[in-house]
Amino acid sequence: MSELAIELKGIDKSFGVVHANRTIDLKVRKGTIHGIVGENGAGKSTLMSILYGFYQADRGDILIDGRKRDIRDPNAAIAAGIGMVHQHFMLVENFTVLENIMLGAEESQFLNAGIAKARAELRRLERDYALEVDPDAVIGELPVGLQQRVEILKALYRGADILILDEPTGVLTPAEADHLFRILEQLKTEGKTVVFITHKLREIMAITDEVSVMRRGKMVATRRTAETSVEELAELMVGRRVLLRVDKKDATPGDTKLSVRDLTVRDSRGVTMVDGVSFDIRAGEIVGIAGVAGNGQSELLETIAGMRRAASGTVTLSGRTIDVCGAADPSELRRRGLAHVPEDRHHAGLVLQFTESENAILGYHGDPKYRSGLLLDTQAIRAEAEAKIAAYDIRPPDPRLKTANFSGGNQQKIVLAREMERDPQVLIIGQPTRGVDVGAIEFIHRRIIEMRDQGKAVLLVSVELDEIRALSDRILVMFAGRIAGERTPAASEGEIGLLMAGVEDGGEAAQ
């Protein structure tokens, strides 16, 4: 028997002029957690999609347990013992957990018998791998951490001995990510092999046994994790030394640009998500909002941006009131100098079937400089898109390419370029580096600091506490829809963490 769970030999793949994988060799030992890192667009997801049968390589061989396998589709991958948990979950939201796990693997024409068998097997998997989840819960009502468990259970139910996880912590809170790591360690203990794709180098150092680094479609290095460092991996990924800290001068705040008073927001069920929130942001400062996801940060940003109506309260932009309880118009807010980078680029930031150049003007397409009479001036739009591509190092550098064909990090750069290059007075930005590699993180952080130093007011929301502390001049902590406290970046992680957990300054838990 081979000691290798996976061996890839000379894998090569092109999409038109884009050479995504260039003669890649990879060896993954059985019973290990093997990390794969690289910049956005380095070819990591393409390589794993070839292994899982979504794509076929133009050249090269795949060996599983020492045997050459012809993996033409995901069914062939599943038959070879490979399961994959995608960055964007492949679940039917109005089905239950059990129905999603059974879907496509019913095994019996008599559904009741199949359900009973599946329920029993699900109980065994939950017990063996500490993956407890209510089998009768509806997927759409579960938090993302539990939805991810369902994806893992689905792969294990189909007999996977090799589990591929593509950016698995991109949508998780720190606590959910820690629980995932415990699950992966348990899977390794049981003899499973895990391939872990991520851009977060500290996670690689914490969870993997070995790590392979890709750069511009090539495999450039493989290291034992215990014998490398975050600094070395970052340099291998980017091809140069990377600054892993944020350098900034002290802020010199000016006039108040954004003022929020007693803002209350309820969701479609009538549940209060933002509860009487008040704060100000001045020109030339970054105010960060820390908190575990789901404590009202998303609703706060959407209300200020005109995407959601408030139940009560006022918001003032550069001295003029926004009708947040009525007819606040996002396009009017843009004209008044408010730019918005939404937390979810797929649902609120981009139209994936539009080209890069079309997305580069989305929301600003009424600007006269993009028009030629009654029609859009495609030449002017493309020229501006090409300038943004060069300035933000968006790859591939093709404004005619559909945005769905860009990696997640490059999609994020498209949104950032569109909003930042409009020279706004106020920038509200949610999860600026979600799904973004270390080189791009350095670039995005530098651009946010530059915006502040140009006198812009920046409201920043991130679930990455390190990011909040590194970028912010003041930190507001949200818990249960309220501001639990305000701190400076010098406050300890533990102090901010207590506020995130609802422990107020007096040491008691908030009700």
C-alpha positions in Angstrom: 0.0 0.0 0.0 1.2 3.5 -0.8 1.9 5.9 2.0 0.5 8.6 -0.2 -3.2 9.4 -0.2 -2.8 11.7 -3.2 -0.1 12.1 -5.8 -0.5 14.6 -8.7 2.0 14.3 -11.6 2.5 17.1 -14.2 -1.0 18.6 -13.8 -1.5 21.3 -16.5 -4.7 23.3 -17.1 -5.5 26.3 -19.3 -8.7 28.3 -19.7 -8.1 30.1 -23.0 -5.1 32.4 -22.6 -5.2 31.9 -18.8 -2.6 29.2 -17.8 -4.1 28.3 -14.4 -1.9 25.2 -13.5 1.6 24.8 -14.8 3.0 21.2 -14.7 2.1 20.7 -11.0 3.5 17.9 -8.8 2.0 17.3 -5.4 2.3 14.5 -2.7 0.0 14.3 0.3 0.7 11.7 2.9 -2.1 9.6 4.4 -3.5 10.6 7.8 -2.2 14.2 7.6 -3.6 17.7 7.3 -1.9 19.2 4.2 -2.2 22.9 3.6 -2.1 24.6 0.2 -1.5 28.3 0.2 -1.0 30.9 -2.5 -2.1 34.3 -3.7 -5.6 34.8 -5.1 -5.5 33.5 -8.7 -2.5 31.2 -7.9 -4.4 28.2 -9.1 -5.2 26.5 -5.8 -8.9 26.1 -6.3 -8.4 25.0 -9.9 -6.1 22.3 -8.9 -8.5 21.0 -6.2 -11.4 21.2 -8.7 -9.4 18.9 -11.0 -8.8 16.5 -8.2 -12.6 16.5 -7.4 -13.6 16.2 -11.1 -15.1 19.6 -11.8 -12.4 20.2 -14.3 -10.3 17.8 -16.3 -6.6 18.5 -16.7 -5.1 19.1 -20.1 -2.2 16.9 -19.1 -1.0 15.0 -16.1 -1.9 12.0 -13.9 -3.9 11.6 -10.6 -3.0 8.8 -8.2 -5.1 7.9 -5.2 -3.6 5.4 -2.8 -1.0 4.7 -5.3 -3.4 3.8 -8.1 -3.9 6.0 -11.2 -7.5 7.2 -11.4 -9.4 8.8 -14.2 -11.6 11.4 -12.4 -13.9 12.7 -15.0 -16.6 14.1 -12.7 -17.5 14.4 -9.0 -19.1 11.0 -9.0 -15.8 9.5 -9.9 -14.1 11.5 -7.2 -16.6 10.3 -4.6 -16.1 6.7 -5.8 -12.3 7.2 -5.3 -13.0 8.3 -1.7 -12.7 12.1 -2.2 -15.1 14.6 -0.6 -15.0 18.4 -1.0 -16.4 21.2 1.2 -16.6 24.3 -1.0 -16.1 27.9 0.0 -19.7 28.6 -0.9 -21.8 25.7 0.5 -23.6 23.4 -1.9 -26.7 22.9 0.2 -30.5 23.2 -0.4 -31.5 25.8 2.1 -35.2 24.7 2.4 -34.2 21.1 3.0 -33.4 19.6 6.3 -30.0 18.4 7.4 -30.9 14.8 6.8 -32.4 15.5 3.4 -29.3 17.4 2.3 -27.0 14.5 3.4 -29.2 11.9 1.6 -29.6 14.0 -1.6 -28.1 12.0 -4.5 -27.2 9.0 -2.2 -30.7 7.7 -1.4 -29.6 4.0 -2.0 -33.2 2.8 -1.9 -36.4 3.2 -4.0 -38.3 3.0 -0.7 -37.6 6.4 0.8 -38.7 5.6 4.4 -36.2 2.7 4.6 -33.5 5.0 3.2 -34.3 7.7 5.7 -34.1 5.3 8.6 -30.7 4.0 7.4 -29.4 7.5 6.8 -30.5 8.7 10.2 -28.7 5.8 11.9 -25.5 6.4 9.9 -25.7 10.1 10.6 -25.9 9.5 14.4 -22.8 7.3 14.1 -20.8 9.9 12.2 -21.9 12.7 14.7 -20.7 10.5 17.6 -17.4 9.4 16.0 -16.3 12.9 14.8 -18.0 15.3 17.3 -20.1 16.8 14.5 -23.4 17.1 16.4 -26.2 18.8 14.5 -30.0 18.4 14.5 -30.9 16.1 11.5 -34.4 17.7 11.3 -33.2 21.3 11.3 -33.8 23.3 8.1 -30.5 24.4 6.5 -31.6 28.0 6.0 -32.2 28.4 9.7 -28.7 27.2 10.8 -25.7 29.4 11.4 -22.9 29.0 8.8 -20.7 27.0 11.3 -23.4 24.3 11.5 -24.0 24.4 7.8 -20.3 23.7 7.3 -20.6 20.7 9.6 -23.4 19.4 7.4 -21.1 19.7 4.3 -18.4 17.6 6.2 -21.0 15.1 7.3 -22.3 14.8 3.7 -18.8 13.9 2.5 -18.2 11.4 5.3 -21.7 9.9 4.6 -20.5 9.2 1.0 -17.4 7.3 2.3 -14.7 10.0 1.9 -11.3 9.1 3.2 -9.8 12.3 1.7 -11.5 15.6 2.5 -10.8 18.8 0.6 -11.7 22.1 2.4 -11.6 25.3 0.2 -11.1 28.4 2.4 -13.2 26.8 5.2 -12.8 29.6 7.8 -13.7 32.5 5.4 -17.3 32.6 6.8 -16.6 31.5 10.4 -16.3 33.3 13.6 -13.0 32.7 15.6 -14.9 30.4 17.9 -16.4 28.4 15.0 -13.0 28.2 13.4 -11.5 26.8 16.6 -14.2 24.1 16.7 -13.6 23.2 13.0 -9.9 22.7 13.8 -10.8 20.3 16.6 -13.0 18.4 14.1 -10.1 18.2 11.6 -7.7 16.9 14.3 -10.3 14.2 15.1 -10.6 13.3 11.4 -6.8 13.0 11.3 -6.8 10.8 14.4 -9.3 8.5 12.7 -7.0 8.1 9.7 -8.6 10.6 7.3 -6.5 12.8 5.1 -7.4 16.5 4.9 -6.3 19.0 2.2 -6.8 22.5 3.7 -6.8 25.5 1.3 -6.5 28.8 2.9 -4.9 32.3 2.7 -4.6 32.6 6.5 -1.0 31.7 7.3 -1.5 31.5 11.0 -4.1 28.9 10.5 -1.7 26.9 8.4 0.9 27.1 11.2 -1.7 26.0 13.8 -3.4 23.1 12.0 -1.3 21.5 9.2 1.5 18.9 9.2 2.8 20.0 5.8 2.2 22.9 3.5 2.6 23.5 -0.2 2.9 26.9 -1.8 1.6 27.9 -5.2 2.5 31.1 -7.1 1.1 32.1 -10.5 0.0 28.6 -11.4 3.2 26.8 -10.3 4.0 24.7 -7.2 7.0 26.6 -5.8 7.7 24.8 -2.5 6.5 22.2 0.0 7.6 22.4 3.7 7.0 20.6 6.9 5.0 23.1 8.9 7.2 22.7 12.0 10.2 23.7 9.9 8.9 26.9 8.3 7.4 30.3 9.4 4.7 32.7 8.5 7.4 35.1 7.1 8.9 32.4 4.8 5.5 31.2 3.6 4.4 34.8 2.8 7.6 35.5 0.8 7.2 32.2 -1.1 3.6 33.1 -1.9 4.2 36.6 -3.2 7.8 36.3 -4.4 9.0 39.2 -2.2 9.2 40.1 1.4 5.7 41.0 2.8 5.0 43.5 5.6 2.9 41.5 8.1 2.0 44.5 10.2 0.2 47.8 9.5 2.4 50.9 9.6 0.4 54.1 10.2 0.9 57.5 11.7 -1.4 58.8 14.5 -4.7 60.1 13.2 -5.5 63.8 12.9 -9.3 63.9 13.0 -11.2 66.8 11.6 -14.9 67.6 11.3 -17.6 65.0 11.9 -18.6 63.4 8.6 -21.0 60.6 9.8 -23.2 60.9 12.8 -25.5 58.1 14.0 -28.1 58.8 16.8 -30.3 56.3 18.6 -30.5 54.0 15.5 -32.8 51.0 15.9 -33.2 48.4 13.1 -35.4 45.3 13.0 -35.2 42.4 10.6 -38.1 40.9 8.6 -39.3 38.9 11.6 -39.5 42.0 13.7 -36.4 41.1 15.8 -34.3 44.1 16.9 -30.8 43.7 15.4 -29.5 47.3 16.1 -30.7 48.7 19.4 -30.3 52.4 20.0 -26.8 52.8 18.6 -25.1 56.2 18.6 -21.6 57.2 17.4 -19.7 59.8 15.3 -16.9 59.4 12.8 -14.7 62.4 11.9 -12.7 63.1 8.8 -9.2 61.5 8.9 -10.1 58.6 11.3 -10.9 54.9 11.1 -13.6 53.7 13.5 -13.6 49.9 13.7 -16.6 47.8 14.9 -15.6 44.6 16.6 -17.9 41.8 17.5 -18.9 38.2 16.8 -20.9 37.9 13.5 -24.6 38.3 14.0 -24.6 41.0 16.6 -26.0 43.7 14.4 -22.9 44.9 12.5 -24.3 43.8 9.1 -27.7 45.5 9.6 -25.9 48.7 10.8 -23.8 49.0 7.6 -26.8 48.2 5.4 -29.0 50.8 7.0 -26.3 53.5 6.7 -25.8 52.5 3.1 -29.6 52.8 2.3 -30.1 49.1 1.7 -32.3 48.6 4.8 -34.8 50.7 6.6 -34.5 51.7 10.2 -37.3 51.5 12.8 -36.1 54.8 14.4 -33.1 57.0 14.8 -31.2 59.4 12.6 -28.1 59.3 10.4 -26.3 62.5 9.2 -23.9 62.5 6.3 -21.6 65.6 6.0 -24.2 67.6 8.0 -27.2 66.5 5.9 -29.8 64.0 7.3 -30.3 60.7 5.6 -33.9 59.4 5.6 -33.0 56.0 7.0 -36.5 55.3 8.2 -38.0 56.0 4.8 -36.8 56.5 1.3 -33.0 56.6 1.7 -31.6 56.0 -1.8 -28.2 54.3 -2.2 -27.6 56.1 -5.5 -28.3 59.5 -3.9 -25.9 58.6 -1.0 -23.2 57.8 -3.6 -23.6 61.3 -5.1 -23.3 62.8 -1.7 -20.0 61.1 -1.1 -20.8 57.8 0.6 -19.0 54.7 -0.7 -19.9 51.2 0.5 -18.0 48.0 0.3 -20.5 45.3 1.3 -19.7 42.4 3.5 -21.0 39.8 0.9 -19.5 40.7 -2.4 -21.5 38.0 -4.3 -25.0 39.1 -3.1 -24.5 42.8 -2.8 -21.3 43.9 -4.4 -21.1 42.2 -7.9 -23.2 40.7 -10.7 -21.1 37.6 -11.4 -22.4 37.2 -14.9 -21.3 40.8 -15.8 -17.8 41.5 -17.1 -15.1 43.0 -14.9 -15.5 46.4 -16.7 -19.3 46.3 -16.1 -18.9 45.6 -12.4 -16.2 48.3 -12.2 -18.9 51.0 -12.7 -21.9 49.2 -11.1 -23.9 51.7 -9.1 -22.1 54.6 -10.8 -23.2 53.8 -14.4 -25.4 57.0 -14.5 -22.3 59.1 -14.4 -22.1 61.3 -17.6 -18.4 60.2 -18.1 -19.6 56.7 -18.9 -22.3 57.8 -21.4 -22.3 58.5 -25.1 -25.6 60.0 -25.9 -28.3 57.5 -24.8 -25.8 54.6 -24.7 -23.0 53.6 -22.4 -19.5 54.5 -23.7 -17.9 51.1 -23.7 -14.5 52.5 -24.7 -14.4 54.9 -21.8 -15.7 52.2 -19.4 -13.0 49.7 -20.5 -10.2 52.2 -20.3 -11.1 53.1 -16.7 -11.4 49.3 -15.9 -7.9 48.7 -17.3 -6.5 51.5 -15.1 -8.1 50.0 -12.0 -6.9 46.6 -12.9 -3.3 47.9 -13.1 -3.6 50.0 -9.9 -5.1 47.1 -7.8 -3.2 44.2 -9.5 -6.4 42.4 -10.4 -5.8 39.0 -12.1 -6.4 38.0 -14.8 -5.9 41.5 -16.2 -8.8 41.2 -18.6 -11.8 43.6 -18.3 -13.8 41.6 -20.7 -13.8 38.5 -18.5 -16.9 37.6 -16.6 -16.5 38.4 -12.9 -17.5 34.8 -12.0 -14.2 33.6 -13.5 -12.1 35.7 -11.0 -10.9 34.3 -7.7 -12.6 35.6 -4.6 -9.8 37.9 -3.6 -9.7 39.4 -7.1 -13.5 39.9 -7.0 -12.9 41.8 -3.7 -10.3 44.0 -5.4 -12.9 44.8 -8.1 -15.3 46.1 -5.5 -12.7 48.0 -3.5 -11.3 49.7 -6.7 -14.8 50.8 -7.7 -15.6 52.3 -4.3 -12.3 53.8 -3.3 -11.5 55.4 -6.7 -14.7 57.5 -6.5 -12.9 59.8 -4.0 -15.7 59.5 -1.3 -15.9 61.6 1.8 -17.1 58.6 3.9 -16.2 55.0 3.2 -18.1 52.2 5.0 -16.5 48.8 4.5 -17.5 45.4 5.6 -15.0 42.5 5.9 -12.4 44.1 3.6 -10.0 41.1 3.4 -12.5 38.2 3.5 -11.1 35.5 1.3 -8.0 37.6 0.4 -4.4 36.4 0.3 -1.6 37.8 2.4 -0.1 40.0 -0.4 -3.5 41.5 -1.2 -4.2 42.1 2.5 -1.1 44.2 2.7 -2.2 46.2 -0.3 -5.8 46.7 1.0 -4.7 47.7 4.4 -2.3 50.3 2.9 -5.1 51.7 0.7 -7.5 52.0 3.7 -4.8 53.9 5.7 -4.2 56.2 2.7 -7.9 57.0 2.5 -7.8 58.0 6.2 -4.7 60.1 5.6 -6.4 61.9 2.7 -9.1 63.1 5.2 -11.7 60.4 4.6 -13.9 59.1 7.4 -13.8 55.3 7.4 -16.2 52.9 9.2 -14.8 49.4 9.3 -16.5 46.2 10.2 -14.4 43.0 10.4 -14.7 39.7 12.3 -10.9 39.6 12.3 -10.0 41.2 15.6 -6.3 41.5 14.6 -7.4 43.5 11.6 -9.7 45.8 13.7 -6.9 46.5 16.1 -4.3 47.1 13.4 -6.4 49.5 11.3 -8.7 51.4 13.7 -8.1 54.6 15.6 -11.0 53.9 17.8 -12.8 50.6 18.4 -16.5 50.2 19.1 -17.6 46.7 20.3 -21.1 45.5 19.4 -23.0 42.8 21.4 -26.7 41.9 20.9 -27.2 45.0 18.7 -25.8 47.5 21.2 -22.5 49.3 21.6 -21.0 47.4 24.6 -18.0 49.7 24.9 -15.4 51.8 23.2 -11.6 51.1 23.3 -8.4 52.2 21.7 -6.3 49.8 19.6 -3.9 49.6 22.6 -6.6 47.6 24.5 -5.7 43.9 25.0 -7.4 41.2 22.9 -8.7 39.8 26.1 -10.3 43.1 27.2 -12.0 43.5 23.8 -13.0 39.8 23.8 -14.9 40.2 27.1 -16.9 43.1 25.6 -17.6 40.9 22.5 -18.9 38.3 24.9 -21.3 40.8 26.5 -19.3 41.4 29.6 -19.6 45.1 30.3 -17.1 47.4 31.9 -18.4 46.6 35.4 -17.6 42.9 34.9 -21.2 41.7 34.5 -22.7 40.0 31.4 -25.0 42.2 29.4 -28.7 41.1 29.4 
